Amino acid sequence: MAQSPMTKARLLTIAWCVAQSLTTGGCAHHKPPDQTATPAAESQAPTTLLVTNSNWSDVRIYLVRGTMWMRLGTVTTNSTAEFTIPGDFLSGATTVTLVADPVGAHKPWSTPLPSIAEGDAFELVVENFLQYSHLVVR
């Protein structure tokens, strides 16, 4: 079966377009990295959070930054647990909120974290009446 000259021309045009797009992609010009760019934010050291649960219920501990929730863990009733807050979660953040959510309760307790300096540690005491709970920076 013989192909018409017009069909050969179309096939050659399509083949040329495909070959052209494949060869020009590899010839893209890359700019050298900008030497005047601002340095990346320094990463912050991890911070410790000591949680003492004096509530009648087990308490789940969360950190909230924007819409991102990070669960640190659970502290059983009448016990103490130590958590490590990753430094990158706190660096560059506008507001980070600490949330203590008792299992089976209707409303959690929360507080915004204050600014953190190198070597600071937090201590959270979750009271039986949640409104009396408090956060201490050491």
The first five atom37 places (N, CA, C, CB, O) and aatype in JSON, in Angstrom:
{
  "aatype": [12, 0, 5, 15, 14, 12, 16, 11, 0, 1, 10, 10, 16, 9, 0, 17, 4, 19, 0, 5, 15, 10, 16, 16, 7, 7, 4, 0, 8, 8, 11, 14, 14, 3, 5, 16, 0, 16, 14, 0, 0, 6, 15, 5, 0, 14, 16, 16, 10, 10, 19, 16, 2, 15, 2, 17, 15, 3, 19, 1, 9, 18, 10, 19, 1, 7, 16, 12, 17, 12, 1, 10, 7, 16, 19, 16, 16, 2, 15, 16, 0, 6, 13, 16, 9, 14, 7, 3, 13, 10, 15, 7, 0, 16, 16, 19, 16, 10, 19, 0, 3, 14, 19, 7, 0, 8, 11, 14, 17, 15, 16, 14, 10, 14, 15, 9, 0, 6, 7, 3, 0, 13, 6, 10, 19, 19, 6, 2, 13, 10, 5, 18, 15, 8, 10, 19, 19, 1],
  "atom_mask": [
    [1, 1, 1, 1, 1],
    [1, 1, 1, 1, 1],
    [1, 1, 1, 1, 1],
    [1, 1, 1, 1, 1],
    [1, 1, 1, 1, 1],
    [1, 1, 1, 1, 1],
    [1, 1, 1, 1, 1],
    [1, 1, 1, 1, 1],
    [1, 1, 1, 1, 1],
    [1, 1, 1, 1, 1],
    [1, 1, 1, 1, 1],
    [1, 1, 1, 1, 1],
    [1, 1, 1, 1, 1],
    [1, 1, 1, 1, 1],
    [1, 1, 1, 1, 1],
    [1, 1, 1, 1, 1],
    [1, 1, 1, 1, 1],
    [1, 1, 1, 1, 1],
    [1, 1, 1, 1, 1],
    [1, 1, 1, 1, 1],
    [1, 1, 1, 1, 1],
    [1, 1, 1, 1, 1],
    [1, 1, 1, 1, 1],
    [1, 1, 1, 1, 1],
    [1, 1, 1, 0, 1],
    [1, 1, 1, 0, 1],
    [1, 1, 1, 1, 1],
    [1, 1, 1, 1, 1],
    [1, 1, 1, 1, 1],
    [1, 1, 1, 1, 1],
    [1, 1, 1, 1, 1],
    [1, 1, 1, 1, 1],
    [1, 1, 1, 1, 1],
    [1, 1, 1, 1, 1],
    [1, 1, 1, 1, 1],
    [1, 1, 1, 1, 1],
    [1, 1, 1, 1, 1],
    [1, 1, 1, 1, 1],
    [1, 1, 1, 1, 1],
    [1, 1, 1, 1, 1],
    [1, 1, 1, 1, 1],
    [1, 1, 1, 1, 1],
    [1, 1, 1, 1, 1],
    [1, 1, 1, 1, 1],
    [1, 1, 1, 1, 1],
    [1, 1, 1, 1, 1],
    [1, 1, 1, 1, 1],
    [1, 1, 1, 1, 1],
    [1, 1, 1, 1, 1],
    [1, 1, 1, 1, 1],
    [1, 1, 1, 1, 1],
    [1, 1, 1, 1, 1],
    [1, 1, 1, 1, 1],
    [1, 1, 1, 1, 1],
    [1, 1, 1, 1, 1],
    [1, 1, 1, 1, 1],
    [1, 1, 1, 1, 1],
    [1, 1, 1, 1, 1],
    [1, 1, 1, 1, 1],
    [1, 1, 1, 1, 1],
    [1, 1, 1, 1, 1],
    [1, 1, 1, 1, 1],
    [1, 1, 1, 1, 1],
    [1, 1, 1, 1, 1],
    [1, 1, 1, 1, 1],
    [1, 1, 1, 0, 1],
    [1, 1, 1, 1, 1],
    [1, 1, 1, 1, 1],
    [1, 1, 1, 1, 1],
    [1, 1, 1, 1, 1],
    [1, 1, 1, 1, 1],
    [1, 1, 1, 1, 1],
    [1, 1, 1, 0, 1],
    [1, 1, 1, 1, 1],
    [1, 1, 1, 1, 1],
    [1, 1, 1, 1, 1],
    [1, 1, 1, 1, 1],
    [1, 1, 1, 1, 1],
    [1, 1, 1, 1, 1],
    [1, 1, 1, 1, 1],
    [1, 1, 1, 1, 1],
    [1, 1, 1, 1, 1],
    [1, 1, 1, 1, 1],
    [1, 1, 1, 1, 1],
    [1, 1, 1, 1, 1],
    [1, 1, 1, 1, 1],
    [1, 1, 1, 0, 1],
    [1, 1, 1, 1, 1],
    [1, 1, 1, 1, 1],
    [1, 1, 1, 1, 1],
    [1, 1, 1, 1, 1],
    [1, 1, 1, 0, 1],
    [1, 1, 1, 1, 1],
    [1, 1, 1, 1, 1],
    [1, 1, 1, 1, 1],
    [1, 1, 1, 1, 1],
    [1, 1, 1, 1, 1],
    [1, 1, 1, 1, 1],
    [1, 1, 1, 1, 1],
    [1, 1, 1, 1, 1],
    [1, 1, 1, 1, 1],
    [1, 1, 1, 1, 1],
    [1, 1, 1, 1, 1],
    [1, 1, 1, 0, 1],
    [1, 1, 1, 1, 1],
    [1, 1, 1, 1, 1],
    [1, 1, 1, 1, 1],
    [1, 1, 1, 1, 1],
    [1, 1, 1, 1, 1],
    [1, 1, 1, 1, 1],
    [1, 1, 1, 1, 1],
    [1, 1, 1, 1, 1],
    [1, 1, 1, 1, 1],
    [1, 1, 1, 1, 1],
    [1, 1, 1, 1, 1],
    [1, 1, 1, 1, 1],
    [1, 1, 1, 1, 1],
    [1, 1, 1, 1, 1],
    [1, 1, 1, 0, 1],
    [1, 1, 1, 1, 1],
    [1, 1, 1, 1, 1],
    [1, 1, 1, 1, 1],
    [1, 1, 1, 1, 1],
    [1, 1, 1, 1, 1],
    [1, 1, 1, 1, 1],
    [1, 1, 1, 1, 1],
    [1, 1, 1, 1, 1],
    [1, 1, 1, 1, 1],
    [1, 1, 1, 1, 1],
    [1, 1, 1, 1, 1],
    [1, 1, 1, 1, 1],
    [1, 1, 1, 1, 1],
    [1, 1, 1, 1, 1],
    [1, 1, 1, 1, 1],
    [1, 1, 1, 1, 1],
    [1, 1, 1, 1, 1],
    [1, 1, 1, 1, 1],
    [1, 1, 1, 1, 1]
  ],
  "atom_positions": [
    [[0.84, -1.16, 0.0], [0.0, 0.0, 0.0], [0.89, 1.23, 0.0], [-0.96, -0.01, 1.2], [1.74, 1.36, 0.88]],
    [[0.73, 2.1, -0.93], [1.56, 3.28, -1.09], [0.95, 4.44, -0.3], [1.72, 3.65, -2.58], [-0.27, 4.63, -0.29]],
    [[1.83, 5.23, 0.35], [1.35, 6.38, 1.1], [1.37, 7.6, 0.19], [2.22, 6.62, 2.37], [2.24, 7.73, -0.68]],
    [[0.43, 8.46, 0.38], [0.4, 9.67, -0.44], [1.49, 10.62, 0.03], [-1.0, 10.36, -0.37], [1.9, 10.54, 1.19]],
    [[1.96, 11.52, -0.82], [3.0, 12.47, -0.41], [2.56, 13.35, 0.76], [3.38, 13.35, -1.59], [3.38, 13.77, 1.57]],
    [[1.26, 13.62, 0.84], [0.76, 14.47, 1.93], [0.88, 13.76, 3.27], [-0.7, 14.86, 1.67], [1.21, 14.4, 4.27]],
    [[0.62, 12.44, 3.32], [0.74, 11.66, 4.55], [2.18, 11.59, 5.0], [0.19, 10.24, 4.35], [2.47, 11.69, 6.19]],
    [[3.12, 11.42, 4.04], [4.54, 11.4, 4.39], [4.97, 12.74, 4.96], [5.4, 11.06, 3.15], [5.75, 12.8, 5.91]],
    [[4.46, 13.82, 4.38], [4.81, 15.16, 4.86], [4.3, 15.36, 6.28], [4.24, 16.24, 3.92], [5.01, 15.94, 7.1]],
    [[3.11, 14.91, 6.58], [2.55, 15.04, 7.94], [3.36, 14.21, 8.94], [1.06, 14.59, 7.96], [3.67, 14.69, 10.04]],
    [[3.71, 12.99, 8.56], [4.51, 12.14, 9.45], [5.88, 12.76, 9.7], [4.68, 10.74, 8.85], [6.37, 12.74, 10.83]],
    [[6.5, 13.32, 8.66], [7.8, 13.98, 8.83], [7.68, 15.22, 9.72], [8.39, 14.37, 7.46], [8.56, 15.48, 10.54]],
    [[6.6, 15.96, 9.57], [6.38, 17.14, 10.4], [6.21, 16.75, 11.86], [5.16, 17.94, 9.92], [6.79, 17.38, 12.74]],
    [[5.41, 15.73, 12.13], [5.2, 15.26, 13.51], [6.51, 14.74, 14.1], [4.12, 14.16, 13.55], [6.84, 15.04, 15.25]],
    [[7.26, 13.96, 13.31], [8.55, 13.45, 13.79], [9.52, 14.58, 14.08], [9.15, 12.49, 12.76], [10.25, 14.53, 15.07]],
    [[9.53, 15.6, 13.22], [10.42, 16.75, 13.44], [10.03, 17.48, 14.71], [10.38, 17.71, 12.24], [10.9, 17.87, 15.49]],
    [[8.72, 17.69, 14.95], [8.26, 18.4, 16.16], [8.63, 17.63, 17.43], [6.73, 18.61, 16.11], [9.06, 18.23, 18.41]],
    [[8.47, 16.31, 17.4], [8.82, 15.5, 18.56], [10.32, 15.56, 18.81], [8.37, 14.03, 18.37], [10.75, 15.74, 19.95]],
    [[11.11, 15.41, 17.75], [12.56, 15.46, 17.9], [13.02, 16.83, 18.39], [13.25, 15.12, 16.57], [13.92, 16.92, 19.22]],
    [[12.4, 17.89, 17.87], [12.76, 19.25, 18.28], [12.47, 19.47, 19.75], [12.01, 20.27, 17.43], [13.29, 20.05, 20.46]],
    [[11.31, 19.02, 20.23], [10.96, 19.23, 21.63], [11.87, 18.42, 22.56], [9.5, 18.87, 21.88], [12.16, 18.86, 23.67]],
    [[12.3, 17.25, 22.1], [13.2, 16.44, 22.93], [14.59, 17.03, 23.01], [13.27, 15.02, 22.4], [15.23, 16.97, 24.06]],
    [[15.08, 17.59, 21.93], [16.45, 18.11, 21.92], [16.55, 19.48, 22.55], [16.97, 18.16, 20.51], [17.58, 19.78, 23.15]],
    [[15.54, 20.33, 22.44], [15.64, 21.68, 23.01], [15.47, 21.66, 24.52], [14.6, 22.6, 22.38], [15.97, 22.57, 25.19]],
    [[14.78, 20.66, 25.08], [14.62, 20.58, 26.53], [15.95, 20.38, 27.24], [0.0, 0.0, 0.0], [16.13, 20.88, 28.35]],
    [[16.86, 19.67, 26.62], [18.16, 19.42, 27.22], [19.11, 20.6, 27.09], [0.0, 0.0, 0.0], [20.18, 20.6, 27.71]],
    [[18.72, 21.61, 26.3], [19.59, 22.76, 26.08], [19.13, 23.97, 26.86], [19.64, 23.09, 24.61], [19.55, 25.09, 26.57]],
    [[18.3, 23.78, 27.84], [17.81, 24.92, 28.61], [18.97, 25.56, 29.36], [16.71, 24.48, 29.59], [19.88, 24.89, 29.83]],
    [[18.91, 26.87, 29.45], [19.95, 27.61, 30.14], [19.61, 27.69, 31.62], [20.13, 29.03, 29.54], [18.51, 28.11, 31.99]],
    [[20.53, 27.3, 32.45], [20.32, 27.37, 33.89], [21.09, 28.56, 34.43], [20.77, 26.06, 34.58], [22.25, 28.78, 34.09]],
    [[20.41, 29.33, 35.29], [21.06, 30.46, 35.93], [21.9, 29.96, 37.09], [20.02, 31.5, 36.41], [21.5, 29.03, 37.79]],
    [[23.05, 30.55, 37.3], [23.82, 30.17, 38.49], [23.06, 30.62, 39.74], [25.26, 30.79, 38.46], [22.29, 31.58, 39.67]],
    [[23.27, 29.96, 40.86], [22.56, 30.36, 42.08], [22.9, 31.8, 42.44], [22.9, 29.42, 43.24], [24.04, 32.25, 42.27]],
    [[21.9, 32.5, 42.94], [22.06, 33.9, 43.31], [22.92, 33.98, 44.58], [20.68, 34.58, 43.53], [22.56, 33.44, 45.62]],
    [[24.02, 34.66, 44.47], [24.95, 34.76, 45.6], [24.48, 35.79, 46.63], [26.34, 35.12, 45.1], [24.98, 35.81, 47.75]],
    [[23.52, 36.66, 46.26], [23.07, 37.7, 47.18], [21.78, 37.31, 47.89], [22.87, 39.0, 46.43], [21.19, 38.14, 48.57]],
    [[21.34, 36.06, 47.73], [20.1, 35.63, 48.36], [20.26, 35.65, 49.88], [19.71, 34.21, 47.88], [21.36, 35.47, 50.41]],
    [[19.16, 35.88, 50.56], [19.21, 35.92, 52.02], [19.47, 34.52, 52.55], [17.9, 36.49, 52.61], [18.96, 33.54, 51.99]],
    [[20.25, 34.39, 53.61], [20.53, 33.07, 54.15], [19.26, 32.45, 54.73], [21.62, 33.14, 55.23], [18.35, 33.16, 55.16]],
    [[19.21, 31.14, 54.74], [18.06, 30.42, 55.3], [18.0, 30.66, 56.8], [18.14, 28.9, 54.99], [19.03, 30.87, 57.45]],
    [[16.81, 30.62, 57.33], [16.64, 30.81, 58.76], [17.4, 29.72, 59.52], [15.15, 30.8, 59.15], [17.37, 28.55, 59.16]],
    [[18.08, 30.16, 60.57], [18.85, 29.19, 61.35], [17.89, 28.24, 62.04], [19.76, 29.91, 62.39], [16.83, 28.63, 62.54]],
    [[18.27, 26.98, 62.06], [17.39, 26.03, 62.71], [17.56, 26.17, 64.22], [17.69, 24.58, 62.25], [18.65, 26.42, 64.73]],
    [[16.46, 25.99, 64.89], [16.43, 26.17, 66.33], [16.63, 24.81, 66.99], [15.11, 26.82, 66.78], [16.22, 23.78, 66.46]],
    [[17.26, 24.83, 68.14], [17.47, 23.58, 68.88], [16.13, 23.07, 69.42], [18.48, 23.8, 70.05], [15.23, 23.86, 69.68]],
    [[16.01, 21.76, 69.58], [14.76, 21.21, 70.14], [14.52, 21.74, 71.56], [14.8, 19.66, 70.15], [15.46, 22.04, 72.29]],
    [[13.27, 21.83, 71.91], [12.86, 22.32, 73.22], [12.13, 21.19, 73.94], [11.96, 23.59, 73.11], [11.44, 20.39, 73.31]],
    [[12.28, 21.13, 75.25], [11.6, 20.08, 76.0], [10.32, 20.62, 76.63], [12.53, 19.5, 77.09], [10.24, 21.79, 77.01]],
    [[9.35, 19.75, 76.72], [8.08, 20.06, 77.36], [7.81, 18.97, 78.38], [6.91, 20.16, 76.31], [7.69, 17.8, 78.04]],
    [[7.72, 19.37, 79.64], [7.41, 18.45, 80.73], [5.94, 18.65, 81.08], [8.34, 18.7, 81.99], [5.53, 19.75, 81.43]],
    [[5.15, 17.6, 80.99], [3.72, 17.68, 81.26], [3.39, 16.86, 82.49], [2.88, 17.19, 80.04], [3.7, 15.67, 82.56]],
    [[2.76, 17.51, 83.48], [2.28, 16.83, 84.67], [0.76, 16.83, 84.58], [2.78, 17.53, 85.99], [0.13, 17.89, 84.5]],
    [[0.18, 15.65, 84.6], [-1.27, 15.52, 84.46], [-1.9, 15.26, 85.82], [-1.62, 14.4, 83.48], [-1.78, 14.17, 86.37]],
    [[-2.58, 16.27, 86.35], [-3.32, 16.12, 87.6], [-4.81, 15.99, 87.33], [-3.05, 17.31, 88.53], [-5.62, 16.05, 88.26]],
    [[-5.18, 15.81, 86.08], [-6.57, 15.68, 85.69], [-7.04, 14.26, 85.94], [-6.77, 16.06, 84.21], [-6.23, 13.34, 85.99]],
    [[-8.35, 14.08, 86.09], [-8.91, 12.75, 86.32], [-8.88, 11.88, 85.07], [-10.33, 12.87, 86.83], [-9.08, 10.67, 85.14]],
    [[-8.62, 12.51, 83.92], [-8.62, 11.79, 82.65], [-7.23, 11.82, 82.02], [-9.65, 12.41, 81.69], [-6.43, 12.7, 82.31]],
    [[-6.95, 10.85, 81.15], [-5.73, 10.9, 80.35], [-5.81, 12.12, 79.43], [-5.53, 9.58, 79.52], [-6.9, 12.52, 79.02]],
    [[-4.66, 12.7, 79.11], [-4.64, 13.93, 78.33], [-3.75, 13.74, 77.11], [-4.14, 15.12, 79.18], [-2.61, 13.28, 77.22]],
    [[-4.28, 14.11, 75.93], [-3.49, 14.11, 74.69], [-2.9, 15.51, 74.52], [-4.37, 13.7, 73.44], [-3.59, 16.51, 74.7]],
    [[-1.62, 15.56, 74.16], [-0.91, 16.84, 74.02], [-0.62, 17.08, 72.54], [0.41, 16.85, 74.85], [-0.08, 16.21, 71.86]],
    [[-0.99, 18.27, 72.05], [-0.78, 18.66, 70.65], [-0.09, 20.0, 70.58], [-2.12, 18.7, 69.89], [-0.18, 20.81, 71.51]],
    [[0.61, 20.24, 69.47], [1.08, 21.56, 69.09], [0.37, 21.92, 67.8], [2.65, 21.6, 68.92], [0.23, 21.09, 66.91]],
    [[-0.09, 23.17, 67.7], [-0.81, 23.61, 66.51], [-0.09, 24.83, 65.95], [-2.3, 23.94, 66.83], [0.13, 25.82, 66.65]],
    [[0.27, 24.74, 64.67], [0.88, 25.87, 63.96], [0.09, 26.07, 62.67], [2.42, 25.61, 63.66], [0.15, 25.25, 61.75]],
    [[-0.67, 27.17, 62.62], [-1.54, 27.4, 61.48], [-2.63, 26.34, 61.48], [0.0, 0.0, 0.0], [-3.41, 26.24, 62.42]],
    [[-2.68, 25.55, 60.41], [-3.67, 24.47, 60.34], [-3.03, 23.1, 60.56], [-4.37, 24.5, 58.99], [-3.7, 22.08, 60.42]],
    [[-1.75, 23.08, 60.91], [-1.03, 21.81, 61.1], [-1.02, 21.43, 62.58], [0.41, 21.91, 60.56], [-0.55, 22.19, 63.43]],
    [[-1.55, 20.25, 62.88], [-1.56, 19.72, 64.23], [-0.49, 18.65, 64.35], [-2.96, 19.16, 64.6], [-0.4, 17.77, 63.49]],
    [[0.32, 18.72, 65.39], [1.33, 17.7, 65.64], [1.06, 17.11, 67.03], [2.78, 18.3, 65.54], [1.08, 17.82, 68.04]],
    [[0.81, 15.81, 67.06], [0.55, 15.16, 68.34], [1.87, 14.79, 68.98], [-0.34, 13.91, 68.16], [2.69, 14.11, 68.38]],
    [[2.06, 15.25, 70.22], [3.27, 14.92, 70.96], [3.1, 13.59, 71.69], [3.62, 16.03, 71.95], [4.04, 12.8, 71.76]],
    [[1.92, 13.35, 72.22], [1.69, 12.08, 72.92], [0.58, 12.2, 73.93], [0.0, 0.0, 0.0], [-0.15, 13.19, 73.97]],
    [[0.46, 11.18, 74.75], [-0.57, 11.11, 75.77], [0.07, 10.98, 77.14], [-1.53, 9.92, 75.51], [1.07, 10.28, 77.32]],
    [[-0.51, 11.67, 78.12], [-0.05, 11.59, 79.5], [-1.19, 11.0, 80.32], [0.4, 13.01, 80.06], [-2.29, 11.56, 80.35]],
    [[-0.92, 9.88, 80.96], [-1.97, 9.24, 81.76], [-2.22, 10.04, 83.03], [-1.58, 7.79, 82.11], [-1.41, 10.87, 83.44]],
    [[-3.35, 9.76, 83.63], [-3.76, 10.5, 84.82], [-2.75, 10.32, 85.96], [-5.15, 10.06, 85.27], [-2.2, 9.24, 86.16]],
    [[-2.52, 11.39, 86.68], [-1.58, 11.43, 87.82], [-0.19, 10.95, 87.47], [-2.12, 10.6, 88.95], [0.43, 10.21, 88.23]],
    [[0.32, 11.37, 86.31], [1.69, 11.02, 85.93], [2.32, 12.21, 85.2], [1.72, 9.75, 85.03], [1.67, 13.22, 84.92]],
    [[3.61, 12.05, 84.91], [4.38, 13.09, 84.24], [5.08, 12.48, 83.04], [5.41, 13.74, 85.21], [5.54, 11.34, 83.09]],
    [[5.14, 13.25, 81.95], [5.83, 12.79, 80.75], [6.62, 13.95, 80.17], [4.82, 12.23, 79.7], [6.25, 15.11, 80.3]],
    [[7.73, 13.6, 79.52], [8.58, 14.62, 78.89], [8.54, 14.41, 77.38], [10.05, 14.54, 79.42], [8.69, 13.29, 76.89]],
    [[8.32, 15.51, 76.65], [8.26, 15.48, 75.19], [9.32, 16.42, 74.62], [6.85, 15.87, 74.69], [9.71, 17.39, 75.26]],
    [[9.76, 16.1, 73.43], [10.71, 16.97, 72.72], [9.97, 17.65, 71.58], [11.94, 16.16, 72.19], [9.37, 16.99, 70.73]],
    [[10.03, 18.98, 71.57], [9.42, 19.76, 70.5], [10.5, 20.02, 69.47], [8.79, 21.1, 71.03], [11.51, 20.65, 69.79]],
    [[10.33, 19.56, 68.23], [11.35, 19.78, 67.2], [11.56, 21.28, 66.96], [10.96, 19.08, 65.89], [10.61, 22.05, 66.9]],
    [[12.81, 21.65, 66.81], [13.14, 23.06, 66.6], [12.58, 23.61, 65.32], [0.0, 0.0, 0.0], [12.18, 24.77, 65.27]],
    [[12.53, 22.78, 64.26], [12.01, 23.29, 62.99], [10.51, 23.56, 63.04], [12.31, 22.31, 61.88], [10.01, 24.33, 62.23]],
    [[9.79, 22.95, 63.98], [8.37, 23.22, 64.13], [8.16, 24.61, 64.73], [7.7, 22.15, 65.0], [7.15, 25.26, 64.47]],
    [[9.11, 25.06, 65.54], [8.98, 26.35, 66.2], [9.64, 27.49, 65.43], [9.57, 26.27, 67.57], [9.25, 28.64, 65.61]],
    [[10.63, 27.18, 64.58], [11.36, 28.24, 63.89], [10.51, 28.85, 62.79], [12.67, 27.7, 63.31], [9.85, 28.14, 62.03]],
    [[10.52, 30.17, 62.72], [9.8, 30.89, 61.69], [8.3, 30.88, 61.87], [0.0, 0.0, 0.0], [7.57, 31.34, 60.99]],
    [[7.83, 30.37, 62.96], [6.39, 30.3, 63.18], [5.87, 31.6, 63.76], [6.03, 29.12, 64.1], [6.52, 32.22, 64.6]],
    [[4.71, 32.0, 63.31], [4.11, 33.2, 63.88], [3.46, 32.87, 65.21], [3.08, 33.79, 62.92], [3.73, 33.53, 66.21]],
    [[2.62, 31.86, 65.23], [1.96, 31.46, 66.47], [1.92, 29.94, 66.56], [0.53, 32.06, 66.56], [1.48, 29.26, 65.63]],
    [[2.38, 29.44, 67.67], [2.27, 28.01, 67.96], [1.45, 27.88, 69.23], [3.7, 27.32, 68.11], [1.73, 28.54, 70.24]],
    [[0.42, 27.03, 69.17], [-0.47, 26.86, 70.31], [-0.28, 25.47, 70.9], [-1.94, 27.08, 69.89], [-0.17, 24.48, 70.17]],
    [[-0.24, 25.41, 72.21], [-0.15, 24.15, 72.94], [-1.55, 23.77, 73.36], [0.8, 24.27, 74.17], [-2.27, 24.57, 73.95]],
    [[-1.96, 22.53, 73.05], [-3.31, 22.07, 73.35], [-3.24, 20.83, 74.22], [-4.11, 21.78, 72.04], [-2.51, 19.88, 73.91]],
    [[-4.0, 20.84, 75.32], [-4.15, 19.67, 76.18], [-5.61, 19.24, 76.05], [-3.76, 19.98, 77.7], [-6.52, 19.97, 76.43]],
    [[-5.82, 18.03, 75.52], [-7.16, 17.54, 75.23], [-7.45, 16.3, 76.06], [-7.32, 17.23, 73.72], [-7.01, 15.21, 75.71]],
    [[-8.19, 16.46, 77.17], [-8.52, 15.29, 77.99], [-9.41, 14.32, 77.21], [-9.21, 15.72, 79.3], [-10.34, 14.74, 76.53]],
    [[-9.12, 13.04, 77.33], [-9.9, 12.01, 76.65], [-11.31, 12.03, 77.24], [-9.25, 10.59, 76.81], [-11.49, 11.95, 78.46]],
    [[-12.3, 12.14, 76.37], [-13.7, 12.13, 76.81], [-14.23, 13.49, 77.22], [0.0, 0.0, 0.0], [-15.4, 13.59, 77.58]],
    [[-13.41, 14.54, 77.16], [-13.88, 15.87, 77.53], [-14.48, 16.56, 76.31], [-12.73, 16.72, 78.13], [-14.23, 16.18, 75.17]],
    [[-15.28, 17.58, 76.57], [-15.94, 18.3, 75.49], [-15.08, 19.43, 74.95], [-17.26, 18.84, 75.97], [-15.17, 19.76, 73.76]],
    [[-14.25, 20.03, 75.79], [-13.48, 21.18, 75.36], [-12.03, 21.06, 75.85], [-14.12, 22.48, 75.87], [-11.8, 20.85, 77.04]],
    [[-11.06, 21.19, 74.94], [-9.64, 21.13, 75.36], [-9.19, 22.46, 75.95], [-8.74, 20.75, 74.17], [-9.85, 23.49, 75.8]],
    [[-8.04, 22.42, 76.61], [-7.39, 23.62, 77.12], [-6.27, 23.98, 76.16], [-6.85, 23.42, 78.58], [-5.57, 23.09, 75.68]],
    [[-6.09, 25.27, 75.88], [-5.02, 25.67, 74.97], [-4.43, 27.0, 75.39], [-5.54, 25.74, 73.52], [-5.07, 27.81, 76.06]],
    [[-3.19, 27.21, 74.98], [-2.5, 28.47, 75.23], [-1.45, 28.67, 74.15], [-1.85, 28.49, 76.65], [-0.82, 27.7, 73.71]],
    [[-1.25, 29.92, 73.7], [-0.16, 30.15, 72.74], [1.19, 30.04, 73.44], [-0.31, 31.54, 72.06], [1.34, 30.45, 74.59]],
    [[2.17, 29.48, 72.73], [3.52, 29.38, 73.3], [4.2, 30.74, 73.2], [4.36, 28.29, 72.56], [4.09, 31.41, 72.17]],
    [[4.88, 31.15, 74.25], [5.63, 32.42, 74.18], [6.9, 32.24, 73.34], [6.01, 32.91, 75.6], [7.24, 31.13, 72.94]],
    [[7.57, 33.34, 73.07], [8.84, 33.27, 72.34], [9.82, 32.41, 73.1], [9.43, 34.69, 72.11], [9.86, 32.42, 74.33]],
    [[10.62, 31.67, 72.35], [11.53, 30.72, 72.97], [12.96, 31.16, 72.72], [11.3, 29.3, 72.43], [13.34, 31.47, 71.59]],
    [[13.75, 31.18, 73.77], [15.18, 31.48, 73.66], [15.95, 30.17, 73.79], [15.63, 32.52, 74.75], [15.41, 29.15, 74.23]],
    [[17.21, 30.22, 73.41], [18.08, 29.03, 73.5], [18.13, 28.54, 74.93], [19.5, 29.36, 72.98], [18.4, 29.31, 75.85]],
    [[17.87, 27.26, 75.13], [17.95, 26.65, 76.45], [16.66, 26.7, 77.25], [0.0, 0.0, 0.0], [16.62, 26.18, 78.37]],
    [[15.6, 27.31, 76.71], [14.33, 27.34, 77.43], [13.68, 25.96, 77.42], [13.38, 28.38, 76.8], [13.89, 25.17, 76.51]],
    [[12.9, 25.7, 78.45], [12.11, 24.48, 78.53], [10.74, 24.87, 79.08], [12.8, 23.4, 79.42], [10.61, 25.83, 79.83]],
    [[9.74, 24.1, 78.7], [8.38, 24.37, 79.15], [7.94, 23.32, 80.15], [7.41, 24.41, 77.98], [8.36, 22.16, 80.09]],
    [[7.08, 23.76, 81.08], [6.46, 22.82, 82.02], [4.97, 23.13, 82.03], [7.09, 22.93, 83.46], [4.56, 24.24, 82.37]],
    [[4.17, 22.14, 81.66], [2.72, 22.29, 81.64], [2.14, 21.45, 82.76], [2.13, 21.87, 80.27], [2.44, 20.27, 82.9]],
    [[1.29, 22.08, 83.57], [0.57, 21.35, 84.61], [-0.91, 21.38, 84.22], [0.82, 21.99, 86.05], [-1.53, 22.45, 84.18]],
    [[-1.46, 20.2, 83.95], [-2.87, 20.08, 83.6], [-3.62, 19.76, 84.89], [-3.11, 18.97, 82.5], [-3.46, 18.69, 85.48]],
    [[-4.45, 20.71, 85.31], [-5.19, 20.56, 86.57], [-6.5, 19.81, 86.34], [-5.47, 21.94, 87.2], [-6.95, 19.63, 85.21]],
    [[-7.11, 19.37, 87.45], [-8.38, 18.67, 87.36], [-9.45, 19.57, 86.76], [-8.81, 18.17, 88.75], [-10.26, 19.12, 85.95]],
    [[-9.47, 20.84, 87.13], [-10.3, 21.83, 86.47], [-9.42, 22.49, 85.42], [-10.9, 22.89, 87.5], [-8.49, 23.22, 85.74]],
    [[-9.72, 22.22, 84.14], [-8.83, 22.63, 83.06], [-8.49, 24.11, 83.07], [-9.45, 22.28, 81.74], [-7.38, 24.49, 82.71]],
    [[-9.44, 24.97, 83.48], [-9.19, 26.41, 83.45], [-8.07, 26.83, 84.4], [-10.46, 27.16, 83.8], [-7.55, 27.94, 84.29]],
    [[-7.69, 25.96, 85.35], [-6.59, 26.26, 86.26], [-5.25, 25.73, 85.77], [-6.9, 25.68, 87.62], [-4.23, 25.92, 86.44]],
    [[-5.23, 25.09, 84.63], [-3.97, 24.58, 84.07], [-3.06, 25.75, 83.74], [-4.24, 23.72, 82.8], [-3.53, 26.86, 83.47]],
    [[-1.75, 25.5, 83.75], [-0.81, 26.61, 83.5], [0.47, 26.1, 82.86], [-0.49, 27.34, 84.8], [0.85, 24.94, 83.01]],
    [[1.12, 27.02, 82.15], [2.37, 26.75, 81.45], [3.45, 27.62, 82.04], [2.24, 26.99, 79.92], [3.25, 28.82, 82.23]],
    [[4.6, 27.02, 82.33], [5.74, 27.75, 82.9], [6.91, 27.6, 81.95], [6.1, 27.21, 84.35], [7.16, 26.51, 81.43]],
    [[7.64, 28.7, 81.71], [8.87, 28.66, 80.9], [10.04, 28.68, 81.86], [8.95, 29.87, 79.89], [10.12, 29.55, 82.73]],
    [[10.94, 27.72, 81.72], [12.12, 27.64, 82.61], [13.37, 27.92, 81.82], [12.21, 26.26, 83.28], [14.47, 27.9, 82.39]]
  ]
}
